[in-house]
Structures are given as C-alpha cells and as structure tokens.
Amino acid sequence: MTPPPVPATLYLVPEGRTEACSFWRAWRPLTVLSDTGVPCSWGYNTHERIHRYVPGHGLVVYQRLGWEDPVQGAEHIRTLHRAGCVVVQESDDDMWLSRSEQKSHAEMGLEEKELSPEQNVVSTRLYDGLIVSTERLRTIVHAVVSPDMPVEVVGNYIDLGFWKTSLAGWDRHPKLKGHTTIGWFGGNRYGRDLELVAEAWRRLALRYPDLRFVVGGYLDPVIKEAVPSHMLEVLPWLPVYPRDGLPFYGVGLLNMDIVCCSVADTLFNAAKTPIKFLEATAAGSACVVSPTLYGPVVEHGVTGLVAATADDWERHLESLLARPLKRRRMAERAYAYVRDTWSLSDNSWRFLAAWASLYQAGRANVLADVRSQVLVPG
C-alpha cells in the first residue's frame, strides 16, 4: 500500500517567547527534517505575518494557540482552509484537564493572557486535528475535547548532534571547579515538585561542606531555605536558541555532576515527557529521578536512580557522591540508552507519519470551506 503523501508543513509558534516547547517541538525537528529535503518550515504566529508564511503549505500547525473568542478562531481557520490548508494544533502539555496543577501566568508575574481549561477545550475543537507528545495526552483529549478528534502522538526526541556541537568548548563556572555538584534546572512552578529534593539537599549540606548545589533558572523558596547560601550557586537564564556566540541553556548543565529530575505525583506531570532526563544525560550528568514521569523511562540502578521519598533522595544522591566511578558509568549507560531510544534523527519519521495522517483526516473540512466560498449563479 502506498503511504499517504506528506504535505508541505508550516509550524507557527508564539513570538517573543523562547520556550523550550518551541525548541523541542518545532525548531530542532523541522531543522533536522528540512536539512534532509522535507518541505517544512516554522515561523511566528502573529496575524500580520501569517499570510506571508502560508502559501505553498498544505498543513499548518499552531503550537498551543487558542482563542478567547471562538468565533474569531473559527473564522481564522476557515480562512486558512480556503487557502487550501489543513489546520491542526500542537501541545506537549495538558491544557484541558489539569492545567490548574501548575502555576498560572498571573502567579508567575506574566502579563500575557492565559486561557482557562474550558476555553482551551472549545479552541481545540475548532481544529482539524491535534499533535500531542504522549499517549496519556491523547486519552485526555478524546475524553475531554472530543472522542472523534484526530490525534497523533509524536514524542519529544533529542538532537544529540546539536547538543554535542553546542556544548563543545564550554566549561563549568569558575566558582564550581573543584567541587562535586548536585543540581536542578527548570522554570517557575509550585514548590511541591521540589519538596523532597529540598529536604535531601538540606541533610547532605550538613554532612558535606565542600559540596555545591546548583540551580539553573528558577530558585524555588523551598530550595533557598534548605541550603546555606554559600553552598548554593544560581545560574542565570540562558537562551534556548544559541545566538551571537552566547551559550545556550544546555551549557548550564555542565555545572551539574548529578541532576535531580523531580516532579510531584500530579495528573499534569504524569502527562509530560522526560525532557529533563534527556537533557541532563546529553550533557553528561548522572540522574536521580522521581517515579512519576521518569520511573517508566529510567532503569533503576542502570541508567539512573529512582527516589520516591526524601530518604530515597538522600541515600541515592549520597551513593553517587561517594562513588564517582559508579556515577560516571551510570551516566554513560544513560547516554547509550538515550542515543538508542530517544534520538531525534532516528525518530523524525514519526513527524512525517503524523503530518500525513492529519492532512488526510482534515482534507474534507478544507474542501467543505472551499466549496462554501464558491458563488453559484442564481
């Protein structure tokens, strides 16, 4: 059987925000695919630019875009239909059921408007289909949005060649040289994601005065209160996209011998992908992880250590501190696993299969809107 054609595909991502989701879900995959001759590109979803981007594309993918006014959203999608485009949404987070388990934009001090889960449900129903990053998200969409919504799953895969090239030539922070380090990196969130880690760090700080704790990005109060300030190094935000000779955010991980990949046991976290484990492994760190999200991916004692309680975190972190050779071998085994399982180059075909399937599923909607604009003489 002849596989369905892969349409020329355009991803439109939020402008003015260098989010990791755009890095993982648009910029790197489309760069890798376009370098092999696949007709795909990405741009920003500002309305004044859309008509410049769209010509020549059969599939338009909006990253996380929803509408406060669903009438405006429906008309926008009809306009793209009449230009011959199937229009789908893309998300690697649960925007529809458990978004409230993460901080809102207002709580994070952002001025950008944020749709409610109910508004996201209505917005998603306007699209011809959806691309998500996990099977759990597909189940949520079919349960909350529509059981008939065409949904394709494409995971988050890491471009190891890009990471190797982008990390080359960079070294750790001068203040951290000569110290073994334990780190965490990430954005603004509720402290419950880090409570167990903070307690383990507090205990280790009392016994290992030469140890240094490293935070990349957001310093949560639970961490700040747990670790003496002279043992804590907070690294600034680094750009998601390397530019102008500046380091990208992965360079900060070179400062972390051991990385804590920690999330609370919530529905929102369970629907995510293990990006932090992939990133830390690509940078050469050994990982201790929470059972939620990371447990199904990390083989305990082989590619990482799984910690369910504060005692677990303390014991596993201390075992890696005391045994550098164990730490190095675990990091090497984790890298081999990530290379063999989570490589973008080996999994890029999944994007093509999803695009082809959604394009076929949405063609009827495009044809209906094209016919609706044809004037029939009276």
Contacts in CASP RR format, 6 or more apart in sequence:
PFRMAT RR
TARGET T0000
AUTHOR 0000-0000-0000
METHOD contacts of the structure
MODEL  1
MTPPPVPATLYLVPEGRTEACSFWRAWRPLTVLSDTGVPCSWGYNTHERI
HRYVPGHGLVVYQRLGWEDPVQGAEHIRTLHRAGCVVVQESDDDMWLSRS
EQKSHAEMGLEEKELSPEQNVVSTRLYDGLIVSTERLRTIVHAVVSPDMP
VEVVGNYIDLGFWKTSLAGWDRHPKLKGHTTIGWFGGNRYGRDLELVAEA
WRRLALRYPDLRFVVGGYLDPVIKEAVPSHMLEVLPWLPVYPRDGLPFYG
VGLLNMDIVCCSVADTLFNAAKTPIKFLEATAAGSACVVSPTLYGPVVEH
GVTGLVAATADDWERHLESLLARPLKRRRMAERAYAYVRDTWSLSDNSWR
FLAAWASLYQAGRANVLADVRSQVLVPG
3 356 0 8 1.000
4 356 0 8 1.000
4 357 0 8 1.000
4 359 0 8 1.000
4 360 0 8 1.000
5 356 0 8 1.000
5 359 0 8 1.000
6 38 0 8 1.000
6 39 0 8 1.000
6 352 0 8 1.000
6 355 0 8 1.000
6 356 0 8 1.000
6 359 0 8 1.000
7 39 0 8 1.000
7 57 0 8 1.000
7 58 0 8 1.000
7 59 0 8 1.000
7 86 0 8 1.000
7 355 0 8 1.000
7 356 0 8 1.000
7 359 0 8 1.000
8 39 0 8 1.000
8 40 0 8 1.000
8 56 0 8 1.000
8 57 0 8 1.000
8 58 0 8 1.000
8 59 0 8 1.000
9 30 0 8 1.000
9 39 0 8 1.000
9 40 0 8 1.000
9 41 0 8 1.000
9 57 0 8 1.000
9 58 0 8 1.000
9 59 0 8 1.000
9 60 0 8 1.000
9 61 0 8 1.000
9 355 0 8 1.000
10 40 0 8 1.000
10 41 0 8 1.000
10 42 0 8 1.000
10 43 0 8 1.000
10 53 0 8 1.000
10 54 0 8 1.000
10 57 0 8 1.000
10 58 0 8 1.000
10 59 0 8 1.000
10 60 0 8 1.000
10 61 0 8 1.000
11 25 0 8 1.000
11 26 0 8 1.000
11 30 0 8 1.000
11 40 0 8 1.000
11 41 0 8 1.000
11 42 0 8 1.000
11 43 0 8 1.000
11 61 0 8 1.000
11 63 0 8 1.000
11 90 0 8 1.000
12 42 0 8 1.000
12 43 0 8 1.000
12 44 0 8 1.000
12 45 0 8 1.000
12 50 0 8 1.000
12 53 0 8 1.000
12 60 0 8 1.000
12 61 0 8 1.000
12 62 0 8 1.000
12 63 0 8 1.000
12 65 0 8 1.000
13 19 0 8 1.000
13 22 0 8 1.000
13 26 0 8 1.000
13 27 0 8 1.000
13 42 0 8 1.000
13 43 0 8 1.000
13 44 0 8 1.000
13 45 0 8 1.000
13 63 0 8 1.000
14 22 0 8 1.000
14 44 0 8 1.000
14 45 0 8 1.000
14 63 0 8 1.000
14 64 0 8 1.000
14 65 0 8 1.000
15 44 0 8 1.000
15 45 0 8 1.000
15 46 0 8 1.000
16 44 0 8 1.000
18 239 0 8 1.000
18 240 0 8 1.000
18 241 0 8 1.000
19 240 0 8 1.000
20 240 0 8 1.000
20 249 0 8 1.000
20 275 0 8 1.000
21 63 0 8 1.000
21 64 0 8 1.000
21 92 0 8 1.000
21 93 0 8 1.000
22 63 0 8 1.000
22 240 0 8 1.000
23 240 0 8 1.000
23 241 0 8 1.000
24 92 0 8 1.000
24 156 0 8 1.000
24 275 0 8 1.000
25 63 0 8 1.000
25 90 0 8 1.000
25 92 0 8 1.000
25 133 0 8 1.000
25 156 0 8 1.000
26 42 0 8 1.000
26 63 0 8 1.000
27 42 0 8 1.000
27 241 0 8 1.000
28 159 0 8 1.000
28 162 0 8 1.000
28 344 0 8 1.000
29 157 0 8 1.000
29 344 0 8 1.000
29 348 0 8 1.000
29 351 0 8 1.000
30 40 0 8 1.000
30 41 0 8 1.000
30 42 0 8 1.000
32 159 0 8 1.000
32 344 0 8 1.000
32 345 0 8 1.000
32 348 0 8 1.000
33 40 0 8 1.000
33 348 0 8 1.000
33 351 0 8 1.000
33 352 0 8 1.000
34 40 0 8 1.000
34 41 0 8 1.000
36 348 0 8 1.000
38 352 0 8 1.000
41 53 0 8 1.000
43 49 0 8 1.000
43 53 0 8 1.000
45 62 0 8 1.000
45 63 0 8 1.000
45 65 0 8 1.000
47 76 0 8 1.000
54 60 0 8 1.000
54 80 0 8 1.000
54 83 0 8 1.000
54 85 0 8 1.000
55 83 0 8 1.000
57 85 0 8 1.000
58 84 0 8 1.000
58 85 0 8 1.000
58 86 0 8 1.000
58 359 0 8 1.000
59 85 0 8 1.000
59 86 0 8 1.000
59 87 0 8 1.000
59 88 0 8 1.000
59 355 0 8 1.000
59 358 0 8 1.000
59 359 0 8 1.000
60 80 0 8 1.000
60 85 0 8 1.000
60 86 0 8 1.000
60 87 0 8 1.000
60 88 0 8 1.000
61 88 0 8 1.000
61 89 0 8 1.000
61 90 0 8 1.000
61 131 0 8 1.000
62 87 0 8 1.000
62 88 0 8 1.000
62 89 0 8 1.000
62 90 0 8 1.000
62 127 0 8 1.000
63 89 0 8 1.000
63 90 0 8 1.000
63 91 0 8 1.000
64 89 0 8 1.000
64 90 0 8 1.000
64 91 0 8 1.000
64 93 0 8 1.000
64 95 0 8 1.000
65 89 0 8 1.000
65 123 0 8 1.000
66 73 0 8 1.000
66 89 0 8 1.000
66 115 0 8 1.000
66 119 0 8 1.000
66 120 0 8 1.000
66 123 0 8 1.000
66 124 0 8 1.000
67 73 0 8 1.000
67 76 0 8 1.000
67 115 0 8 1.000
67 119 0 8 1.000
67 123 0 8 1.000
67 126 0 8 1.000
68 113 0 8 1.000
68 115 0 8 1.000
68 119 0 8 1.000
70 122 0 8 1.000
70 123 0 8 1.000
70 126 0 8 1.000
73 123 0 8 1.000
73 126 0 8 1.000
74 126 0 8 1.000
77 87 0 8 1.000
77 126 0 8 1.000
77 127 0 8 1.000
77 128 0 8 1.000
78 369 0 8 1.000
80 87 0 8 1.000
81 87 0 8 1.000
81 365 0 8 1.000
81 366 0 8 1.000
81 368 0 8 1.000
81 369 0 8 1.000
81 370 0 8 1.000
82 369 0 8 1.000
82 370 0 8 1.000
82 373 0 8 1.000
84 366 0 8 1.000
84 370 0 8 1.000
85 366 0 8 1.000
86 128 0 8 1.000
86 358 0 8 1.000
86 359 0 8 1.000
86 361 0 8 1.000
86 362 0 8 1.000
86 363 0 8 1.000
86 365 0 8 1.000
86 366 0 8 1.000
87 127 0 8 1.000
87 128 0 8 1.000
88 127 0 8 1.000
88 128 0 8 1.000
88 129 0 8 1.000
88 130 0 8 1.000
88 131 0 8 1.000
88 358 0 8 1.000
89 123 0 8 1.000
89 124 0 8 1.000
89 127 0 8 1.000
89 129 0 8 1.000
89 130 0 8 1.000
89 131 0 8 1.000
90 130 0 8 1.000
90 131 0 8 1.000
90 132 0 8 1.000
91 130 0 8 1.000
91 131 0 8 1.000
91 132 0 8 1.000
91 133 0 8 1.000
91 137 0 8 1.000
92 132 0 8 1.000
92 133 0 8 1.000
92 134 0 8 1.000
92 137 0 8 1.000
92 155 0 8 1.000
92 156 0 8 1.000
92 272 0 8 1.000
92 273 0 8 1.000
93 99 0 8 1.000
93 268 0 8 1.000
93 271 0 8 1.000
93 272 0 8 1.000
94 137 0 8 1.000
94 140 0 8 1.000
94 267 0 8 1.000
94 268 0 8 1.000
94 271 0 8 1.000
95 115 0 8 1.000
95 117 0 8 1.000
95 120 0 8 1.000
95 124 0 8 1.000
96 117 0 8 1.000
96 120 0 8 1.000
96 121 0 8 1.000
96 124 0 8 1.000
96 140 0 8 1.000
96 141 0 8 1.000
96 144 0 8 1.000
96 145 0 8 1.000
97 117 0 8 1.000
97 140 0 8 1.000
97 143 0 8 1.000
97 144 0 8 1.000
97 267 0 8 1.000
98 266 0 8 1.000
98 267 0 8 1.000
98 268 0 8 1.000
98 271 0 8 1.000
99 117 0 8 1.000
99 120 0 8 1.000
99 268 0 8 1.000
100 117 0 8 1.000
101 190 0 8 1.000
101 266 0 8 1.000
101 267 0 8 1.000
101 268 0 8 1.000
101 269 0 8 1.000
102 189 0 8 1.000
102 190 0 8 1.000
102 268 0 8 1.000
103 188 0 8 1.000
103 189 0 8 1.000
103 190 0 8 1.000
104 114 0 8 1.000
105 111 0 8 1.000
105 112 0 8 1.000
105 113 0 8 1.000
105 114 0 8 1.000
106 114 0 8 1.000
107 188 0 8 1.000
108 188 0 8 1.000
115 123 0 8 1.000
121 144 0 8 1.000
121 145 0 8 1.000
124 130 0 8 1.000
124 141 0 8 1.000
124 145 0 8 1.000
124 149 0 8 1.000
125 145 0 8 1.000
125 146 0 8 1.000
125 149 0 8 1.000
127 149 0 8 1.000
128 150 0 8 1.000
128 358 0 8 1.000
128 361 0 8 1.000
128 362 0 8 1.000
128 365 0 8 1.000
128 366 0 8 1.000
129 149 0 8 1.000
129 150 0 8 1.000
129 151 0 8 1.000
129 358 0 8 1.000
129 361 0 8 1.000
129 362 0 8 1.000
130 141 0 8 1.000
130 145 0 8 1.000
130 149 0 8 1.000
130 150 0 8 1.000
130 151 0 8 1.000
130 152 0 8 1.000
131 151 0 8 1.000
131 152 0 8 1.000
131 153 0 8 1.000
131 154 0 8 1.000
131 354 0 8 1.000
131 358 0 8 1.000
132 138 0 8 1.000
132 141 0 8 1.000
132 151 0 8 1.000
132 152 0 8 1.000
132 153 0 8 1.000
132 154 0 8 1.000
133 153 0 8 1.000
133 154 0 8 1.000
133 155 0 8 1.000
133 156 0 8 1.000
133 272 0 8 1.000
133 273 0 8 1.000
134 153 0 8 1.000
134 155 0 8 1.000
134 271 0 8 1.000
134 272 0 8 1.000
134 273 0 8 1.000
135 153 0 8 1.000
136 270 0 8 1.000
136 271 0 8 1.000
137 151 0 8 1.000
137 153 0 8 1.000
137 271 0 8 1.000
138 151 0 8 1.000
138 153 0 8 1.000
140 271 0 8 1.000
141 149 0 8 1.000
141 151 0 8 1.000
142 149 0 8 1.000
142 151 0 8 1.000
150 357 0 8 1.000
150 358 0 8 1.000
150 361 0 8 1.000
150 362 0 8 1.000
152 353 0 8 1.000
152 354 0 8 1.000
152 357 0 8 1.000
152 358 0 8 1.000
153 354 0 8 1.000
154 350 0 8 1.000
154 351 0 8 1.000
154 354 0 8 1.000
155 273 0 8 1.000
155 347 0 8 1.000
155 350 0 8 1.000
156 273 0 8 1.000
156 275 0 8 1.000
156 278 0 8 1.000
157 342 0 8 1.000
157 343 0 8 1.000
157 344 0 8 1.000
157 346 0 8 1.000
157 347 0 8 1.000
157 348 0 8 1.000
157 350 0 8 1.000
158 278 0 8 1.000
158 279 0 8 1.000
158 282 0 8 1.000
158 338 0 8 1.000
158 342 0 8 1.000
158 343 0 8 1.000
158 344 0 8 1.000
159 343 0 8 1.000
159 344 0 8 1.000
159 345 0 8 1.000
160 282 0 8 1.000
160 338 0 8 1.000
160 339 0 8 1.000
160 343 0 8 1.000
160 344 0 8 1.000
160 345 0 8 1.000
163 250 0 8 1.000
163 279 0 8 1.000
163 282 0 8 1.000
163 283 0 8 1.000
164 282 0 8 1.000
166 242 0 8 1.000
166 247 0 8 1.000
166 248 0 8 1.000
166 250 0 8 1.000
166 251 0 8 1.000
167 250 0 8 1.000
167 251 0 8 1.000
167 254 0 8 1.000
167 282 0 8 1.000
167 283 0 8 1.000
170 247 0 8 1.000
170 251 0 8 1.000
170 254 0 8 1.000
171 254 0 8 1.000
172 181 0 8 1.000
172 254 0 8 1.000
172 255 0 8 1.000
173 233 0 8 1.000
173 235 0 8 1.000
173 255 0 8 1.000
175 233 0 8 1.000
176 212 0 8 1.000
176 214 0 8 1.000
176 233 0 8 1.000
176 255 0 8 1.000
179 210 0 8 1.000
179 211 0 8 1.000
179 212 0 8 1.000
180 210 0 8 1.000
180 211 0 8 1.000
180 212 0 8 1.000
180 257 0 8 1.000
180 258 0 8 1.000
180 321 0 8 1.000
180 324 0 8 1.000
181 211 0 8 1.000
181 212 0 8 1.000
181 213 0 8 1.000
181 214 0 8 1.000
181 233 0 8 1.000
181 255 0 8 1.000
181 256 0 8 1.000
181 257 0 8 1.000
181 258 0 8 1.000
182 201 0 8 1.000
182 204 0 8 1.000
182 211 0 8 1.000
182 212 0 8 1.000
182 213 0 8 1.000
182 214 0 8 1.000
182 256 0 8 1.000
182 257 0 8 1.000
182 258 0 8 1.000
182 259 0 8 1.000
182 260 0 8 1.000
182 317 0 8 1.000
182 321 0 8 1.000
183 213 0 8 1.000
183 214 0 8 1.000
183 215 0 8 1.000
183 216 0 8 1.000
183 255 0 8 1.000
183 256 0 8 1.000
183 258 0 8 1.000
183 259 0 8 1.000
183 260 0 8 1.000
184 194 0 8 1.000
184 197 0 8 1.000
184 214 0 8 1.000
184 215 0 8 1.000
184 216 0 8 1.000
184 223 0 8 1.000
184 259 0 8 1.000
184 260 0 8 1.000
184 262 0 8 1.000
185 215 0 8 1.000
185 216 0 8 1.000
185 217 0 8 1.000
185 235 0 8 1.000
185 249 0 8 1.000
185 252 0 8 1.000
185 253 0 8 1.000
185 256 0 8 1.000
185 259 0 8 1.000
185 276 0 8 1.000
186 216 0 8 1.000
186 217 0 8 1.000
186 218 0 8 1.000
186 276 0 8 1.000
187 217 0 8 1.000
187 218 0 8 1.000
188 218 0 8 1.000
189 218 0 8 1.000
189 220 0 8 1.000
190 264 0 8 1.000
191 220 0 8 1.000
191 221 0 8 1.000
191 222 0 8 1.000
192 264 0 8 1.000
192 266 0 8 1.000
193 220 0 8 1.000
193 262 0 8 1.000
193 263 0 8 1.000
193 264 0 8 1.000
193 269 0 8 1.000
194 220 0 8 1.000
194 222 0 8 1.000
194 223 0 8 1.000
194 262 0 8 1.000
195 222 0 8 1.000
195 264 0 8 1.000
196 262 0 8 1.000
196 290 0 8 1.000
196 307 0 8 1.000
196 309 0 8 1.000
196 310 0 8 1.000
196 313 0 8 1.000
197 223 0 8 1.000
197 260 0 8 1.000
197 262 0 8 1.000
197 313 0 8 1.000
198 220 0 8 1.000
198 222 0 8 1.000
198 223 0 8 1.000
198 225 0 8 1.000
198 226 0 8 1.000
198 227 0 8 1.000
199 226 0 8 1.000
199 310 0 8 1.000
199 313 0 8 1.000
199 314 0 8 1.000
200 307 0 8 1.000
200 310 0 8 1.000
200 313 0 8 1.000
200 314 0 8 1.000
200 317 0 8 1.000
201 213 0 8 1.000
201 223 0 8 1.000
201 226 0 8 1.000
201 227 0 8 1.000
202 226 0 8 1.000
202 227 0 8 1.000
203 310 0 8 1.000
203 314 0 8 1.000
204 211 0 8 1.000
204 314 0 8 1.000
204 317 0 8 1.000
204 318 0 8 1.000
204 321 0 8 1.000
205 211 0 8 1.000
205 213 0 8 1.000
205 226 0 8 1.000
205 227 0 8 1.000
205 228 0 8 1.000
205 231 0 8 1.000
208 321 0 8 1.000
209 231 0 8 1.000
211 231 0 8 1.000
211 321 0 8 1.000
212 231 0 8 1.000
212 232 0 8 1.000
212 233 0 8 1.000
213 223 0 8 1.000
213 227 0 8 1.000
213 231 0 8 1.000
213 232 0 8 1.000
213 233 0 8 1.000
214 232 0 8 1.000
214 233 0 8 1.000
214 234 0 8 1.000
214 235 0 8 1.000
214 255 0 8 1.000
214 256 0 8 1.000
215 223 0 8 1.000
215 232 0 8 1.000
215 233 0 8 1.000
215 234 0 8 1.000
215 235 0 8 1.000
216 234 0 8 1.000
216 235 0 8 1.000
216 237 0 8 1.000
216 252 0 8 1.000
217 234 0 8 1.000
217 235 0 8 1.000
217 236 0 8 1.000
217 237 0 8 1.000
219 234 0 8 1.000
223 232 0 8 1.000
224 232 0 8 1.000
233 255 0 8 1.000
235 252 0 8 1.000
235 255 0 8 1.000
237 249 0 8 1.000
238 246 0 8 1.000
238 247 0 8 1.000
238 248 0 8 1.000
238 249 0 8 1.000
238 250 0 8 1.000
238 251 0 8 1.000
238 252 0 8 1.000
239 246 0 8 1.000
239 247 0 8 1.000
239 248 0 8 1.000
239 249 0 8 1.000
240 248 0 8 1.000
240 249 0 8 1.000
241 248 0 8 1.000
242 248 0 8 1.000
250 279 0 8 1.000
250 283 0 8 1.000
252 283 0 8 1.000
253 259 0 8 1.000
253 279 0 8 1.000
253 280 0 8 1.000
253 283 0 8 1.000
253 284 0 8 1.000
253 285 0 8 1.000
254 283 0 8 1.000
256 280 0 8 1.000
256 283 0 8 1.000
256 285 0 8 1.000
257 285 0 8 1.000
257 286 0 8 1.000
257 320 0 8 1.000
257 327 0 8 1.000
258 285 0 8 1.000
258 286 0 8 1.000
258 287 0 8 1.000
258 288 0 8 1.000
258 317 0 8 1.000
258 320 0 8 1.000
258 321 0 8 1.000
258 327 0 8 1.000
259 276 0 8 1.000
259 280 0 8 1.000
259 285 0 8 1.000
259 286 0 8 1.000
259 287 0 8 1.000
259 288 0 8 1.000
260 287 0 8 1.000
260 288 0 8 1.000
260 289 0 8 1.000
260 313 0 8 1.000
260 317 0 8 1.000
261 274 0 8 1.000
261 276 0 8 1.000
261 277 0 8 1.000
261 280 0 8 1.000
261 287 0 8 1.000
261 288 0 8 1.000
261 289 0 8 1.000
261 290 0 8 1.000
261 293 0 8 1.000
261 294 0 8 1.000
262 289 0 8 1.000
262 290 0 8 1.000
262 313 0 8 1.000
263 269 0 8 1.000
263 272 0 8 1.000
263 290 0 8 1.000
263 292 0 8 1.000
263 293 0 8 1.000
263 294 0 8 1.000
264 290 0 8 1.000
264 292 0 8 1.000
265 290 0 8 1.000
265 291 0 8 1.000
265 292 0 8 1.000
266 292 0 8 1.000
269 292 0 8 1.000
269 293 0 8 1.000
270 292 0 8 1.000
270 293 0 8 1.000
272 293 0 8 1.000
273 293 0 8 1.000
274 289 0 8 1.000
274 293 0 8 1.000
274 294 0 8 1.000
274 297 0 8 1.000
274 298 0 8 1.000
277 287 0 8 1.000
277 289 0 8 1.000
277 294 0 8 1.000
277 297 0 8 1.000
277 298 0 8 1.000
277 334 0 8 1.000
277 338 0 8 1.000
278 338 0 8 1.000
278 342 0 8 1.000
280 287 0 8 1.000
281 287 0 8 1.000
281 303 0 8 1.000
281 331 0 8 1.000
281 334 0 8 1.000
281 335 0 8 1.000
281 337 0 8 1.000
281 338 0 8 1.000
282 335 0 8 1.000
282 338 0 8 1.000
284 331 0 8 1.000
284 335 0 8 1.000
285 331 0 8 1.000
286 304 0 8 1.000
286 320 0 8 1.000
286 327 0 8 1.000
286 328 0 8 1.000
286 330 0 8 1.000
286 331 0 8 1.000
286 334 0 8 1.000
287 294 0 8 1.000
287 298 0 8 1.000
287 303 0 8 1.000
287 304 0 8 1.000
287 305 0 8 1.000
287 334 0 8 1.000
288 304 0 8 1.000
288 305 0 8 1.000
288 306 0 8 1.000
288 307 0 8 1.000
288 313 0 8 1.000
288 316 0 8 1.000
288 317 0 8 1.000
288 320 0 8 1.000
289 295 0 8 1.000
289 298 0 8 1.000
289 304 0 8 1.000
289 305 0 8 1.000
289 306 0 8 1.000
289 307 0 8 1.000
290 306 0 8 1.000
290 307 0 8 1.000
290 308 0 8 1.000
291 306 0 8 1.000
291 307 0 8 1.000
291 308 0 8 1.000
294 306 0 8 1.000
295 306 0 8 1.000
298 304 0 8 1.000
298 305 0 8 1.000
298 306 0 8 1.000
298 334 0 8 1.000
299 337 0 8 1.000
300 306 0 8 1.000
301 330 0 8 1.000
302 330 0 8 1.000
302 333 0 8 1.000
303 330 0 8 1.000
303 333 0 8 1.000
303 334 0 8 1.000
303 337 0 8 1.000
304 330 0 8 1.000
304 334 0 8 1.000
305 316 0 8 1.000
305 319 0 8 1.000
305 320 0 8 1.000
305 330 0 8 1.000
306 312 0 8 1.000
306 316 0 8 1.000
307 313 0 8 1.000
307 315 0 8 1.000
307 316 0 8 1.000
319 326 0 8 1.000
320 326 0 8 1.000
320 327 0 8 1.000
320 330 0 8 1.000
END
